[in-house]
C-alpha cells in the first residue's frame, strides 16, 4: 500500500491543454503531413513502457504511469490539430487485472483523477470520450467518472477518443459471438447471414472504421491481444521509445511511415496503382 500512498498523482501533470502556441516548425510539419498523402482516419496506440521508463529513472511503476499522461495529452492534441477522426489508446487490458493489487488500485485512482480533471478541456475542444471494454469489471467510481464524461461529450465531433479499458481483442470477439448467438436463438439473426460485416457490427468498435495505423511503443514486437479482428489490415509501426517519452514528433514519424506504405489488401501493386476493383465490390 505504500506504493500508492507515497505517490503524488498531481506532480507530473501539466494542467494546460490546447493552450500553447505551436511552433512554426510544428505547424509546418503538420501542413506537410496533411498535404503529402491521406491521413489515417483511425490511429490505435499500445502505450507500453511506463514501468521500464520508471525503472530507468529510479522511480516507481505508478510514477511511470503518471508520467505517461503528458504523452497522452500531447498525442491527443496533435491528433486533433491534424484532423485525425479516431484515436484509440490501449489503457488497461483484461490481463492487467492480474497485476499487483496496489498497482491496479493506483492506476484506477489515476484514471479517476485524470478524466475528472480533463473532462472540461476535452469538451471545450469538441473531443468525444468513448470507452471500449468490459465496463462492468471496473470499480464503481471509475465507471461513474467515465460514464459522466461520455455523456457530457457524446455530441462532440472533432475527435473520437477511445479509451480501451478492461479490454482485450479476445474479449471483444467473444462478447460479439455471444451477442450473435443470443440473436440467432431469438430469431433476430439468420445464421446464414453472419458474415464479416455483420460480425463487425457486434464488436465494441462497430461505430467506427478499423484502425489504419497501429502504433506500439517500447520496442516490443507484438500486439498483445489488442483489436485482433480490427487490426487485420492495419499498418503496424513499432518504436523503441518508451511511452512517457513518446510525443507528437514520434507520432509524426509514425504517420509519415504510414504514408510511405502501399496498402494492397491482398491485391498486387499493379492492381492498386490501376485502381482495380474486384467483381462485386462496386
N, C-alpha and C positions, 0 to 999 in steps of 0.2 A: 504493500500500500504506500510505502514511502515514495515510490516512483511517481505516483500520482500527486501526492501532496507537495513534493519538492519542486514541481514544475510550475513555473509562472506561464500560464497559457497565453497571456496577453503580450508578453515581452517581444516575441519575434515579429509581430504583425505590424504592417504598415496600414493604418486605417484609411488611407486615401485610395479611392478607385476613380479612374477616368478623370483625374484632376490635374495631372502633369502634362505640360505641353510636350508632344512628341518632338524629338529632334528632327532636323531636316533630313538627316541620313535615314532615320527610321521611316519617315514619310516617303522618301524616295524608294526604299526597298519595297514597301507596301505597294506603291504605284507600279513598280516593275512586275511584282508578282501578279497583280490584277491584270496587267496588260499582256503579259507573256503567254498566258495559257489559261484554260479553265481552272478555277479553284475547286478543290474538293467541296462538295456540299456538306459532307459529314466527316468529321475527324474524330477518331476514338483514340484515347491515350491510356496505356497501362502505366500508371505513375509508380515506378519502382525505384528503390534505392534509398529510401529515407533512413532506414536503420543503418546501412553501411556508411552513408554520409555522416550520420551522427557519430558512429564508432570512430571514423577517421578524424573526428574533431574532439574526441573525448567527451561527447555528450550522450544523453540517454536516448533510447529509441523514440520515446514520445517527443522529445525535443526535436528529433529529426522529422517526425510527422508534422509538428507545428511549423517548422521551417519551410516545409513544402507548401504551406498556404500561400506564401508570397509568389511561388511559381504558378499556382492555380490562378491567382489574381492576374498576373501578367499575361498568361496564356489566354484567359477569358477576355481580357481587354483587347489584346492583339487580334483575336479571332473575331471579335465584334467589329473592330475597325476594318478588318479585311472583308467583312461581309460573309463570313462562314455562317451557314444556316444552322448546323447542328454540331455540338461538341459534347462528346461523352467521355466522362472521366471515371476510370475504374478505381473506386474509392475504398471499398471493403467487400471482400469476397465471402461466399458461404464458408470457404475453408478457413478464413481468418478468425472465425469464432473459436477455433481450436487454440489460438494463441493464449499466452498467459492472461489470466483474468484482469490483472491490474493494467496491462497494456490495452486490452479491449475496453475496459471501463474508461480509461483516459481518452481513448480515441472517440468514444461516444460523447464524452464531455466536450471534446474539441469540436466535434461536429455541431453540437448544440450552440456552442459559443460563436463559431464562425458564421453559421447560417443565420442565427439570431441577429448578429451584428451587421451582416452584409445584405440582408433582405431589402432594406430600403434602397441601397445603391443598385442592386440588381433591378429592382422595379423602376427606378428613375431612368435607367439606361435601356429599358424596353427588353430586358432579358427574362425569359421564362425558365423557371426551375422545374425540372421533372425528375422523378426518382424511378429507376427501374431496378427491380429486385424484390425479394421477399420481405415486404414491409412488416408483415405480421411477426417476423422474428426480431424486430427492433425493439429496444426499450420504449416504453410509453412516451417519455419525454422527447426522444429523438423523433419518433413517428409524429408526435404532435407538432413539433417545430417544423419538420419537413412539410407536413400537410398544410399548415398555415401559410408557409411561403409559396407553395404550389398554388394554393387558392388565390393569393394576392396577385401572383404573376401570371395567371393562367391565360390571360388575353394578350400577353406581350408577344411581339413578333420579330424582334431584331435578331435574337439568337435563342435557340432552344438548348439550354444547358442541362444535359442528362447526368445525374449522379448515380452511378451503378453501385448500389448499396445492398449488402447481403445478397449479392448477385453472383451467378456463375452461368456459363453457357449451358452446362448440362441441366441445371435447374430450369433455365428458360425453356429448353426443349421438352423437358419432362412435364412442366406445367402446361405447355401447349398441347402435348399428347393427351393429357388428362382431360383438358377442356374439350378437345375434339371428340374424345371417347364419350364424354357425357352428352355432347350434342348429337352424336350418332345414335346413342341409346335413346335419346328423347325424340329422335326423328327429325331434328332440325338440320342435320347434315347427312347427305348420302355418301357412303364410303367411297364410291367410285368418283366422287367429286374432289376428293382430297388430293391436291397437287401442291407444287411448291408455293404458288401464290396464296392458296387458302391456308396452308400451314403457316406461312409468314404472318398472316393476319391474326394469328393466335399468339404470337410472340410479344414480349413486353415492348418491342420496338415497332409495333405494327403501324404506328402513325408517322413513321419517318423512313427515309431511304437507308439502305445499308451503308456502313462506313466505307468510303472510298480510300481513306488513308488511315492506317492503324500504326500508331507510334508506341514503341516500348523503350523506356529509359533503363539505365543502369548496366547495360552490357549483357543482359540475359537474352537468349535466343529461343524464346517460346512465347506462346500467347496465354498460357496459364488459365485455361478454362474460361476465356473471355470471348463472348459473342461468337461462339463456334459456328452457328448457322449463318449469321450475318456477315462474317468476315471471309466467306468462301472466295470472293474475288477482290478482297481488299489489298491494296498495295501496302506492304509491311515495311516499316522503317525502324531499324534498331540503332540506338545510340549508346555509347558508354557513359554518357552524362547521368549522374545521379539526379533524381527528381528535384531536390531542393536547389540544384544549380541550373535547372532547365528554365530558360526564359524565352522571350519572344524571338531572339536571334536564332535559337535552336529550332523553334517552330518554323521560322522562315526557311531554314536549311532543309527541314523535312518536306515542306511544301514544294520547294524548288526541286528536290529529288523526285517527288511525285510527278511534277510537271515534265520531267525528262523521260519518264517511263511511258512505254506504249502498252495500253490496256487492250488486250486482244480477246478476252473472254472465250478462249478456245478456237478462235479464228486464226488465220495466218496473217502475217504482216501485210501481204498484198491485199487481202480481203478488207482489212481495216482501212488501209490507205485509199481503197476504192469505194469506201462506204458501203460495203456489201451487207445486205440484209437477208438473212436466211428465209426460206419459204415459210409462210405462216406467221412471220414476226411483224408484219406491217400493221 
